[in-house]
């Protein structure tokens, strides 16, 4: 056994022994579980909220999407939860509210929560070098010159090690492959066989991450915001530190305690019929089933086929609108749900609402925290959302936001790889929610 193998085995043994010492703790805070309620009881106008029906149906009618599921929650009460259209145009199957969607990058927030939980347990510090846990990341190098003729390149040493904080904030210098913003990094990753976020192949996330560690970074760690495989690396970190495969950690430490019963990396056979078919926008904006597309970065039948071995912390989960609303509600509850505390109140504040990127985040209306885009003062002047609203979405046209000031969260599920209408509907959906508020101004405690 090599030194690195011995080191990794020692870390795993320690983590496996230690993990049983930690679990979700009890709490005196007792916010209720999500439950349906009359919108008026939590400050909404039913009449105005129902404008969402016409909005979503208009996109279904013009065949922008086969189907859409939406949920809106305020103060822990579900005031809107509906499904429109079909889950599969081939059989015209009506879409159900509990339909399961590939949520892609909506996975990232859950992996980042796992990291924050381990941080609060004292197992990791946010400014630890990732090489402390995955030694292959020691002595990183940065791409210097690239030869377009043969894909050879030169590198320079990185000025600093990649830290866990760099990974949480996408400041590590790691890229994606298929959706890489830099064609040179795409060529390097493709040549090395780097997987973007999900695969039906029989590979492990730890092996994939160790391969990634040997490649150059796109830029110096901490000096630029680049969307990429950072959260997949954190998924591997969770496995090393906890001594558990990522799917088991999620199930035992997050999904089961929260009551998220329909969220998985790979669906059990009993639930595969609830998976929504994946479509794309073809010629003349007509809907095309993605089985016919060569550009799709995954098998169109993911996550119900294949080896079911790759647990992508950056994009591998499938879920329902209801399940994801539970996750968001826990954060709005300052880390508490179902009688258990997952993060401290201060941990949630750091996770969801701390500006970790300064002015480096490319959207001038937001900054990036340790897991989310967060609306800033300028963003607040552009629409009805509050300062501090945190949000993100997924590559297959899923979207969510949570507004701590209004104690409000919402999830909008669609299943498209490439669409002209995704962001347009997301923005109008948010507008329809805020315009339906029918109460006095929210006053913060103590004011």
N, C-alpha and C positions, 0 to 999 in steps of 0.2 A: 504494500500500500504506500503511495506517495505521501509526501508531507502534506500537500494540499488536501488529499483524500482523508488523511487522518484528522486534519484540522476541521474539515467539513463534517466528518462523522462525530467529532467531539461536540461541535456546536449543535448538531442535530440531537445528540443524546441528551445534552443539557436542556435544550429547548423542549424536547418531548417530556422530560421529567418535570420541568418547570410549568408547562402549560396547564397541567391539572390544578396548579395552585391558583390559577386565575380564571375567572368566569365573569359573566355579567353580575354586577353587584345589586343588592336590593336598594330600595330608595323609599323615602317618605313622600316623594312626589308621586301623585297618582292621576296623571291626565288620562282621560278615558280613551278606549280604543276607538278607531274610526267607526262611525255609524252614520247612517243616512238621517237627515233632518230637514225640516222645512227651512228653505233658504232665509225666510224672514227672521227666524230665531237667531241667526248669526249675522244679521245686517246686510242681507242681499235682497234684491227685488226679484221675485220669481219671473215676473213679466219680462224684465230686462235680461235676466240670465238666460231665458229661453230664446233670446236672439242668437245664441250659439247654434241652435238647431238649424236655422236657416242658413247661417254662415257655412257650416260644415256640409250641409246637404247641397249647397250650391257647387261645392268642389266635387262632390260625388256625381252630381248631375252632369257636369262638364267633363267627367271621366279623368279628372286630375289624379284621383286616388281610387283604388277599388273599395277601400274601407277605412274608417277612422274611428278610434276609441278615445274618449275624453273623460277626464275626471277633475273635479274642482273641490277643494276642501278648505274650510275655514274654521278655526278654533276646534279642529279635530272632527268637524261635522261634514259629511259628504253632502254637498248641495247640488251637485251635478255629476252624473255618471251615465253616459250613453254611448251606444255604438251605432254606426251608420254604414250602410253599404254591405259589401261581401268580403269574406276572408279568402275566397278563391273564385276568380271569374270563370274558370273552367266548369265548375259545377254550380255556380251561382249560390254558394252556401252563405246564408245570412251571417253577418258578423255578430258575435256575442260579446258582451261586456267583459267576459273573462278570457278573451282571446289572448294568445301568447305571441309576443313579438320578439324578434332579435333586437336587443337594445344597444348593441355595439358599444360606443364610447360612454353610454350611460353606466357601463360597468365601472368606469374609472373612479367615480365617487365612492363606490362600495369598497373597492380595493384600497383607496386612500383612507377610508374609515378604518379598515383593518390595520393599516399602518399607524394611524393615530391611536387606536386602542392599544397596540403594542408599545407605543411611545408612552402612554399614560401608565402602563404597567412597569415602566422602567427598563424594558428590554432593549430599547434603541433610543438614541437621541437624534433629533432631526438634522443636526449638522455633522453626524457621523459620516465618514466616507463609506460609500457602498462597498468598497473593497474590504472593509472589516468583516463583511458577511459573505460576499461573493468575491474571492481574491482575484479572479480573472480581470476585474476592473482596475487593478492597481496599475499605476503608471500609464494613464490614458494618453492618447495622442490625438491631434487635431489635423484634419485634412488641410494640406498646404497647396499642392499643385495636382491637377488631374489631366491625364492625357486622353482626349476623346477618341483617339484612334484605336487604342488597345485596352482602355480602362485601367491602366496602371496609374499609380499616384505616389506622391511623397507626403510625409507628415512632419509635424513639429510637436514637441512635447507640450502637453497641456500645462497651464500655469498652476493648476490646482486639481485636486481629486474631485470626482463627482460625489456629491453628498445626497443624503436622502431628501433633504429640502430641495435640491436642484431637480430631483426626479419628481417630487410632488408638484412642482411649479412649472414643469416643462422647460427648465433652464439648463438641462444636462448636456445638450448638444446632440442627443440621439434623435434620429429621424424615423419616419415610416418608410416603407418600401414602395408599394403601389401608389399610395397617395402622398409620397414625399414631395415637399416643395422644392427640393434641390435635385435636378436631374443627375448630378454627379453622385450624390448619395444613393439615389435610386439604382444607378448602375452598379455601385459597390455592393449594395445590399442584395440585389438580384443575383449577382455573380456568386455571392457567398451563401445564397439560399435562405435568406432571412424571411421569416413568416411575419406578415403584418399584424394580424390580431386574432385569427382563428384559422383552423385547418382541420381537415378530416384525416390527416396523416398520423401515423403512430409515433409522435414525438412528444417530449415533455417540455414544459415551459422553462425549467431550469437548464436543460441542455441548450435550448434555443437562445436563452439569455447569455449563457457562457460563450456561445459562438459570436453573439453580437458584441460582447465585451472586447473581442480581439480586433474589431474594426475601428477606423478613425471616427472621431466626432465631427459634426458639422461646424462647430464653433467652440470657443473656450467655455467651459462650464461657468454658469452664472452671468454670462455677458449678453445673452440673447434669449428670446422666447421662441422655441421651435416645437411644434406639435409632433409627437413621435411616440416611440416605444418605451418611454420612461415608466409608464405605469405597469407595463408588462414586467419590467425589471423589478418593480415593487411587489408584483405578485410572486415572483421568485423569492424575494426577500422575506415575505410573509411565510413562505414554505420553510425557508432555512431557520428563521427565528422561532417559529411555532412548532416545528417538527411535524407539521401536518400538511398533506396536499391541500392546495388552495381551495378546491371544491369542498373538502371536509371542513376546513376552517370556516368558510362562509356558511355552510349549513349549521354547524354546531355553535358558532359564536355570533352569527348575525341573523341568518334567515329563520331558523327554528325559534330562537328567543323572541324575535320580532313578530313571528306569525306570518312570514312571507312564504306561503305554501306553494307558489307557482313560479319560483325563480331558480334557474338551473344553468349550468354550463351546457349540459346535454339532457334533453328531455327524456323522462321515463316513457316507456311504450304506452302507458295508460293515458298520457297527456299529449302525445304527438299529433293527434287529430285536431288539437286546439291551436296548433302553430299556423300563423297567417302566412299565406303564400307571398313570396317576394317578387316584386315587379320593378320595372324600370320604364323610363320614358323613351320610346322609340321614335321613328320618323313621324313628323307631323304631330308630335307630342302624344302619340297613341301609346296606351299601356302595353308593355311587352313582358311576358314572364321571363325572369332572369335566367332560366335554364338555357335560353338561346344566346346569352351574351358571353363573349370571351373576356370582357373587361372586368367581370365580377371577381372580387378578391377572395371568394370562397365558393365551395360547393353550394348550389342553390338549395340543397336539402339539409345543409347545416342548420340546426344542431341535432338532427335525428339519425344521421348516418356516420359512418367512418369509425376510426379507432376510439374516439371519445376519450382521448388521453391528454389533450392540450388545453390547459386552463388559462386562457388569456385574461390577465388582470386588467388589460386595457380595452378589451372589446368582446369578450366571449359569452356574456350572459344573455339569456332570454327571460322575459318577465311579462307581467300584466300591468296595466295602468294602476290597478288597485294596489298590487304589491309595492310598486315603486312609490306610490303615495304614502304608504306606511313608512318607508325609509325616510322620505322627506319630512313627514310629520314627526318622527323621532328627533330629527335635527331642529325642527321648530319648537319642540318640547325641551330644548336645551339638553338633548342626549338621553331622554327618558322615553320608554314606551313599554307597554305590556308588563308593568311592574318592575322593570329592570332599567339600570343605568348602563349605557354603552359608552358614553363620553361624559366628562364633566362639563359644566356650563362654560367654563373658561376654555376647555378644549374645543367645544363647538364654535365658540367665538373665534378662536385662532383658525380653525378648519374652514369656516364658511365666510369669514368677514375681515380677514387681515390682508392688507395689500402687501403681497410678497414680491411683486414684480416692478414696483415703481411705475415708470412710464414705458417699460419695455413690452407690455402686453399690446398687441397690434390694434385692438379695438379702443379708440379714444373714449368711448362711452363706458368702459369697464376697466377694472384691474383684475388680476388673478390672485386668488387666495391659495390655500393648500389643496384645492380640489375643484374650484368653480370660477367661472366668470362672475364678477360682482359689479352691479350697477353703481357708478360713481355719480357725482353731482351733475356732470355734463350729461350723462345718460338719463338722469332723472328729468332733464329738460326736454328730452326727445320723445318721451311717451309717458304713460300713466304709472309706470312701475316706481316703487320707492327706492331711495338710496339704500344699498345693502341687500337688495334682491339678488339671490344667487341662482345660477342656472347653468345648463349645458344641454347637450343633445347627443344623438347617435347618427352614424353614417347612413343608416337605413331609414332616416327621416322620422326619428322619434325625438321628443323634446320635453323639457320640464323647467319649471322655475318655482322658487319658494321665496316669499316676501315676509321676513320676520316682523316688520312693522305692522303689517296688516294681518299677521298670523294666518297666512294664506299660501296654499301650494296648489299646483296644477300639473297634470301630465297629459300630453297629446301624443297618441300613438298612430303612426302611419308606417307602411312597410314598402319603401321605395329605395332603389339604388339609382340615384340620379333623378332629379325632378326640378322643374322650373317653378313649382308652386309651394315647395316645402316651407321656406322661410316666410313667404307671403302669408300662408295660413297660420303659421306660428304667431306672427305679429298680430294678426287680426284676432286670433283666439285670445291672446293676452288682453287686447283692447276690450273685447266683449266681456271679459271677466271683471276688469276694473270698472267699466261703465255701469255694471250691475250692482255695485256697492250702494247701499241705501241706508247709511247710518251716519252718525256724527263723526267728526275727526277722531282718529285713535289718539288717545293721550297716554304717553308712557308713564309707568308707575313713578310716583314721586314728583310729577309735574303738576 
